[in-house]
Each structure stands twice: as structure tokens, then as C-alpha cells.
Amino acid sequence: MIRKLKSGKYRLYSRKPDPKTNRRRNLGTFDTLEAAKNHEREIQYFKRHS
């Protein structure tokens, strides 16, 4: 899940909430939406190919 911050950057959050905190885990902050989408793609690839 990607959200735009007030600073104009984009933050990637985990899809499921963290069971300990009941909030979504921060998976990185990026300057552009493209960079955030690219990293999300990399994460999904890694989850299935590790």
C-alpha cells in the first residue's frame, strides 16, 4: 500500500497490519511514486523467489 505524505514523498506500507502494533509496517519512503511502485514489485518478487 502506497500513501502520499505531506512532505510530497511516498511511503510504502505492508498490506497486512503488524499483529503487535495493529498498524501497517513502514517498508520505506521514496521521492517518487514510480520508485515506490518499483520497490513494491521487488518485494513481491522476493517473497516468491527466495
Secondary structure, 3 states (H helix, E strand, C coil): CEEECCCCCEEEEEEEECCCCCCEEEEEEECCHHHHHHHHHHHHHHHHHC
